């Protein structure tokens, strides 16, 4: 059997990111053949990934990468928040973002099929991460690519992220204050009451009617309104629907840095100051773990299992 040196183990670890002992075992099984050992580790990683596939991965990060006039926002989920602090995880995240920006894939399946590097696909690297590096389930949940004049913001180390796309002429974009203005809009969207739409005309009619019905039912439940005619009740509904728009539409919201004005007014003020035209075209907001089932820890059961 070939002698397994510390240098061989270190080189294999640098290539695969697997643990030192796993590298040593793989080299021993491969009789010192470096490529064969790497293959063994990869196969073990795939097997490990399959075993972890059913485990809940509802932690993770939202991250953004910008390259010229293109920006990508992505959510990658893990089982624990601790895993995202790993430098190898960060390298994986960066590699996936670069692959997306370079190739404009249509969906997550297309991302997984991309080349992560010259040797393996994103899917293969993901399974290596699950099986032998991070050692917990992971998934690329979603992503979006935005092209044009944008501003981005990542909140809380990856708890949320937003890309805002602007329609702006050269006079506005060339102004020294435009970058700060754009960042303020991104901050507004990621603040405590994130909007769902940019303007009122983007709100589906069904959502407006549903809100009106909720308002009407609330009004009718007040005994003081019991004998009021329908025409008066309808006027009361119209008087209150504005609050709904202020909640869900970006331009109707109170500006977070000066609640005496709306976001729409802030945009208009900046456009006038910059001597140009500005509007918000669209935005993409991801909140990490939104809608995912969370793992519920039962420490009593875990301790009982350990005592067995």
Buried (B, 14 or more C-beta within 10 A) or exposed (E): EEEBEEEBBEBBBEBBBBBEEBBBBBBBEBEBBBEBBBEBBBEBBBEBBEEBEEEEBBBBBBBBBBEEEBBBBBBBBBBBBEBBEBEEBEEBBEBBBBBBBEBEBEEBEEBBEBBBEEEBBBBBBBBBBBBBBBBBBBBBBBBBBBEBBBBBBBBEEBBBBBBBBBEBBEBBBEBEEBEEBBBBBBBBBBBEEBBEBBBBEEBEEEEBEEBBEEBBEEBEEEEEEEEBEEEEBEEBBEEBBEEBBBEBBBBBBBBBEEEEBBBBBBBBBBBEEBEBEBBBBBBBBBBBBEEBEEEEEEEEEEEEEEEE
